[in-house]
Amino acid sequence: MRFTKMQGAGNDYVYINAFAEKIPNNLTALSKRISDRHFGIGSDGLILICPSEIADARMRMFNADGSESEMCGNGLRCVAKYVYDHGIARKKELTLETGRGLMKVQVTVRNNLVEQATIDMGEPILEPEKIPTTLKWDHSHQATISAEGKEFIITCVSMGNPHGIIFVDKITDEHIHRFGRALETHPVFPRRANIEFVEVINRQEANMRVWERGSGETLACGTGACAVAVAGILTNRFDHKVLIHLTGGDLQIEWAKDKGLESGHVFLTGPAVEVFSGDWPEESH
């Protein structure tokens, strides 16, 4: 089975072209094996690029633990690159089907290859029951949560998948690997959550690290960067356009003002890179 390794800001996935390849039935097991960085290809998960009756292609995304997720911003940019570069749909504005619905992606092309893409991520989801979380908050969009004996102020946002954002003075490994790990599976998140820790540099710039649901710490998270921008705007930390520095690179996020603060669309811009291709052996299926 032919595969392609791709990354967006260091968030790396193994991509399989389901237009051309026969896909095994047990995708949970396949994602676990492929993602293993010692015995597999090594990645944050598995993404299938599938035919769609309503879009140029459909993305199905599986985390490294085999669980299927609704949406991945970095992954979707790479899907757009693959769809354009490999001739599935040679258009500079693509429509891609995801677990969150139809997403529009504009690609920037250089020497006939996509080098970055901008995704219309739609409107952020802010209602607790739709994120979903059992936490409640007032107009401040902030709540208190405890993990490993420590209290945090958290803002919850969904970009099609659930995120909990915590602003801190200085991000530490303990934040990610101790508290992030514990908060992912906190009872207030019935479908688990991605947890982001954020240092504000100024109103247009921030540092971020993420503990991703089902994958652990990753070098970048596109939906997480969008959720961080939304949380920072809601809590009056950011302007409406912010550069997010992640371990694997930078992402530009803009929360459009055209429909008002809480109903404008979020736009994510960042790189998409093809790393290498190869063949996954039949006996490993």
C-alpha positions in Angstrom: 0.0 0.0 0.0 1.5 3.3 -1.1 1.8 6.1 1.5 3.1 9.6 1.7 4.5 11.2 4.8 3.6 14.9 5.1 3.9 17.6 7.8 2.5 21.0 8.6 4.5 23.0 11.1 6.0 19.6 12.3 2.6 18.0 12.9 3.3 14.9 10.8 0.9 12.3 9.5 1.0 9.4 7.1 -1.4 9.9 4.2 -3.0 7.3 2.0 -4.7 8.0 -1.3 -7.9 6.1 -1.1 -8.7 7.1 -4.7 -5.9 4.7 -5.7 -5.2 2.3 -2.8 -7.3 -0.5 -1.3 -7.8 0.5 2.4 -7.7 -2.2 5.1 -10.8 -2.6 7.3 -9.2 -2.2 10.7 -8.1 1.4 10.5 -7.7 1.7 14.3 -5.0 -1.0 14.3 -3.4 0.3 11.1 -3.1 3.8 12.6 -1.4 2.5 15.7 1.1 0.4 13.7 1.9 3.1 11.1 2.2 5.8 13.8 4.7 3.9 15.9 8.0 5.8 15.7 10.1 2.7 16.5 8.3 -0.1 14.7 6.2 1.8 12.1 6.7 4.8 9.8 6.4 7.2 12.7 3.7 10.0 12.8 1.1 11.7 14.9 -1.5 9.6 13.1 -3.0 8.4 9.9 -5.0 10.4 7.3 -7.0 9.0 4.5 -7.6 11.1 1.3 -10.9 9.6 0.1 -13.4 10.2 -2.7 -16.4 12.5 -1.8 -19.8 12.9 -3.4 -20.0 16.5 -2.3 -16.4 17.8 -2.3 -13.1 17.5 -4.1 -12.0 14.9 -1.5 -12.8 13.7 1.9 -10.4 13.6 4.9 -10.6 10.9 7.5 -8.1 11.4 10.4 -6.9 8.9 13.0 -4.8 9.7 16.0 -1.7 7.7 17.0 -3.8 5.7 19.5 -6.1 4.6 16.8 -9.1 6.9 17.7 -10.8 8.8 14.9 -10.9 12.6 15.2 -13.3 15.1 13.6 -10.8 17.6 12.3 -7.1 18.5 12.0 -6.1 21.9 10.6 -2.5 21.0 9.8 -3.6 17.7 8.3 -6.2 19.4 6.1 -3.6 21.8 4.7 -1.5 18.7 3.7 -4.6 17.0 2.2 -5.1 20.1 0.1 -1.5 20.0 -1.0 -1.7 16.4 -1.9 -5.0 16.8 -3.8 -3.5 19.7 -5.8 0.0 18.4 -6.4 -1.1 14.9 -7.3 -3.8 16.0 -9.7 -6.9 14.9 -7.9 -8.3 18.4 -8.2 -6.0 21.1 -9.7 -7.8 24.1 -8.2 -6.5 26.9 -6.1 -9.7 26.9 -4.0 -10.6 23.4 -2.9 -13.6 22.1 -1.0 -12.8 19.3 1.3 -15.1 17.1 3.4 -14.2 16.5 7.0 -15.8 15.2 10.2 -16.8 18.8 10.9 -18.4 19.3 7.5 -17.2 21.0 4.3 -14.1 23.2 4.5 -12.8 25.6 1.9 -9.1 25.8 1.5 -7.1 28.3 -0.6 -3.7 27.1 -1.7 -0.6 29.2 -2.5 1.4 27.6 -5.4 5.0 28.0 -6.3 6.7 26.1 -9.1 3.4 24.1 -9.6 3.5 22.8 -6.0 1.5 24.0 -3.0 3.7 25.6 -0.3 1.1 26.9 2.1 -2.7 27.0 2.5 -5.4 29.0 4.2 -8.4 27.2 5.6 -11.7 28.8 6.4 -12.2 27.0 9.7 -15.7 28.2 10.1 -17.2 29.6 13.3 -15.8 28.6 16.7 -18.1 26.6 18.9 -18.5 28.2 22.3 -21.5 26.6 23.9 -20.4 24.2 26.7 -22.7 21.3 25.7 -21.5 21.5 22.0 -17.7 21.6 22.8 -18.5 19.3 24.8 -17.7 20.1 28.4 -19.7 20.1 31.7 -17.8 23.2 32.7 -19.8 26.4 32.9 -18.7 30.1 32.7 -20.2 33.6 32.5 -19.3 36.4 30.1 -15.6 36.0 30.9 -15.5 32.6 29.1 -13.2 31.3 31.9 -13.7 28.5 34.4 -11.6 26.9 37.1 -10.4 23.3 36.7 -8.1 21.2 38.9 -5.6 18.5 37.9 -2.9 16.8 39.9 -3.6 19.0 42.9 -3.3 22.3 41.0 -6.0 24.7 39.9 -6.0 26.4 36.5 -8.1 29.0 34.8 -9.3 27.5 31.5 -11.2 28.7 28.4 -12.9 26.0 26.3 -13.4 26.2 22.6 -14.3 23.7 19.9 -13.1 24.1 16.3 -14.9 20.9 15.4 -12.9 19.1 18.2 -12.7 20.1 21.8 -9.9 22.3 23.3 -9.0 23.6 26.7 -6.7 26.7 26.7 -4.7 27.7 29.7 -2.6 31.0 29.7 0.5 30.8 31.8 3.5 33.1 32.5 6.0 30.4 31.3 5.3 27.1 29.7 7.1 24.1 31.3 7.5 20.4 30.5 5.4 19.8 33.6 2.5 21.7 32.2 2.4 19.5 29.1 3.4 16.1 30.3 1.9 16.1 33.8 -1.1 18.5 33.7 -1.9 18.3 30.0 -2.0 14.5 30.2 -4.3 14.6 33.2 -6.6 17.3 31.8 -7.1 15.4 28.5 -9.1 12.8 30.3 -10.6 15.0 33.0 -14.3 14.1 33.7 -15.5 17.5 32.6 -14.5 16.5 29.0 -16.8 13.6 28.0 -15.0 13.1 24.7 -11.6 14.0 26.1 -9.9 17.3 25.0 -6.8 18.8 23.4 -5.0 20.9 26.0 -3.0 24.0 25.1 -0.7 26.0 27.3 0.0 29.6 26.1 2.5 32.4 26.8 1.3 35.8 25.6 4.1 37.8 24.0 1.9 40.8 22.9 -1.5 41.3 21.4 -0.4 40.0 18.0 1.9 37.1 19.1 2.1 34.1 21.5 3.9 30.9 22.2 2.0 27.6 22.5 2.5 24.0 23.3 -0.1 21.3 23.0 -1.0 18.0 24.5 -3.2 16.4 21.8 -6.1 14.1 22.5 -5.0 10.6 21.5 -1.4 11.5 20.4 0.3 13.2 23.4 2.5 16.3 22.8 2.8 17.2 19.1 5.0 19.9 17.5 1.9 21.7 16.3 -1.9 21.7 16.2 -3.8 23.8 13.7 -7.2 23.6 15.4 -5.4 24.2 18.7 -3.8 27.4 17.4 -7.2 28.5 16.2 -8.8 27.8 19.6 -5.9 29.6 21.3 -6.5 32.7 19.2 -10.3 32.6 19.9 -9.7 32.2 23.6 -7.2 35.0 23.7 -9.6 37.4 21.9 -12.5 36.4 24.1 -10.4 37.2 27.2 -9.0 40.4 25.7 -5.4 39.2 25.4 -5.2 39.3 21.5 -6.2 41.4 18.6 -8.1 39.7 15.8 -5.0 38.6 14.0 -2.3 36.7 15.9 0.9 34.8 15.1 1.1 31.6 17.1 4.6 30.2 17.6 4.6 26.4 18.0 7.4 24.0 18.6 7.3 22.9 14.9 6.8 26.4 13.3 4.4 29.3 13.1 0.7 29.6 12.2 -1.2 32.8 11.4 -4.7 32.9 12.8 -7.4 35.5 12.0 -10.8 35.7 13.6 -12.8 37.7 11.0 -14.9 40.7 12.2 -17.4 40.7 9.4 -20.2 39.0 11.3 -19.4 40.2 14.8 -17.1 38.8 17.5 -18.7 35.5 18.3 -20.0 34.6 14.8 -17.1 35.5 12.5 -15.1 32.7 10.8 -11.6 31.7 11.8 -8.9 31.5 9.1 -5.8 29.4 9.5 -2.7 29.9 7.3 0.4 27.8 7.5 2.8 25.5 5.5 2.3 22.1 4.0 5.3 19.9 3.2 5.6 16.5 1.5 8.4 14.6 3.2 8.7 11.2 1.5 6.7 8.4 0.0 7.0 4.6 0.3 5.2 1.3 0.4 3.7 -0.2 3.6 4.1 -4.0 3.3 1.1 -6.1 2.7 1.9 -8.4 5.6 1.7 -5.5 8.0 -2.0 -5.0 7.2 
